[in-house]
Amino acid sequence: RGREKEKKEKKEKEEEKKEKKEKKEKEEEKKEKKEKEEEKTEKKEKEEEKKEKKEKEEEKKEKKEKEEEKKENKEKEEEKKEKKEKEEEKKVRREPRAIEWTPTQGNTEKKSSPDDQHKDAETCLSSSCSLSRPSSSMSSPSISPSSPSRSSSSSKEEVSLPLVAWRLADPHNAENVSEMTRLRRAHPHAKPQSLLQGHLLKGVSPATRAIGAFHLKDPELNAELPAGRRVANYGSKEPPLVSSRPDYTLQPFHPDVEGLIVGSAGFWQLLSPEEAASLLDIFITSQHASAAAQARGDVSAVASASADDDAATFLLRAALVELFCRRERTLRTHNLSHRAMEAAGLPHWSNVKQMVLEKQATLGDVTSQLQMIHRLEDLHAKRPDEARLDSLSLDRVGLVNSDVAVCVVLRDCGGPSPKA
């Protein structure tokens, strides 16, 4: 019996062992199946991810290609527009170049090598060609006689002909077509009404090129100004509204050049280069006549000649007389009775003294000119301080939108000559 029990126990143990082995094998098989299934799912997921990445990359490539095509088309269109604008600018404005004036040929181009042009540009930028103050038309006409004003040493008689004037720089204001095209190209998103208000840039500055006026070049400085003086609609990322690069023409010195006139914007609003040249011609001839009379000892001729010894003062006084006459003409045009009398062809001068004063001043009478200038000073003093002194105000009220200033440089003629 004991042996039988042992045999039974052994069988039971063996059966238990078999069952455990079978269970382990089944569990291992299940694990292997799960692992295989997980591997399959992972492979599928990876393959799907790869497909998605490929599709996204293809879409990105297509988008890039489309964007590049659009950019190329835009660049081509811009190049076409720039070519058209350059052609228009060439028609309107000539490029700065060296000009030589001769009495027989007039203005002729001077051919020079690139090295000479570079040297000329350096000397011009470092000398008097550079701008010294903001203005909308810093034109500097050179004055030259239409033919030699003096004969050579072998001739006996002297010949004097009228002076001829030409501009050395284009006007830096809104009236210049090339300047406005440059501004529109620099500010393509700006509306024409906001960019130009009347003849003033942003309603503030008549100048498109100037030294100074930093609030028109730096938006951050403009934002720091008070609200009344701040330029409206000037974004922080916009380029400068006013350029500090001067526009100049290389003009070599010629023995026939009589002088140079450098005037502010207000001066050239009142007098044209031709008018300034004719007035300067009158001044020079009167000075030579008085010098010759003084050498002869003719006191009456010297006393009757002009008492001025300053060409700039002579031109400045004529410009202020023109300013006063323009103001009076505008006041008369606003008078309805005056306009009716003028339309009927009847005498319409309400003040005879005023008419005589204007005629005497335009003819060069110094006392009448000084009377007009004193009246302008009184009118200027009666205006409020804000309109008179505030140059950054949007509503600047003045007789002209710039100061009236002029500088005249005359050539030394040898002997008694007028001062510059």
Secondary structure, 3 states (H helix, E strand, C coil): CHHHHHHHHHHHHHHHHHHHHHHHHHHHHHHHHHHHHHHHHHHHHHHHHHHHHHHHHHHHHHHHHHHHHHHHHHHHHHHHHHHHHHHHHHHHCCCCCCEEEECCCEEEECCCCHHHHHHHHHHHHHCCCCCCCCCCCCCCCEEEECCCCCCCCCCCCCCCCCEEEECCCCCCCCCCHHHHHHHHHHCCCCCHHHHEECCEECCCECCCECCCCHHHCCHHHHHHCCCCCCCCCCCCCCCCCCECCCCCCCCCCCCCCCEEEEECHHHHHHCCHHHHHHHHHHHHHHHHHHHHHHHHCCHHHHHHCCCCCEHHHHHHHHHHHHHHHHHHHHHHHCCHHHHHHHHHCCCCCCCHHHHHHHHHHHCCCHHHHHHHHHHHHHHHHHCCHHHHHCCCCCCCCCCCCCCCCEEEEECCCCCCCCEC
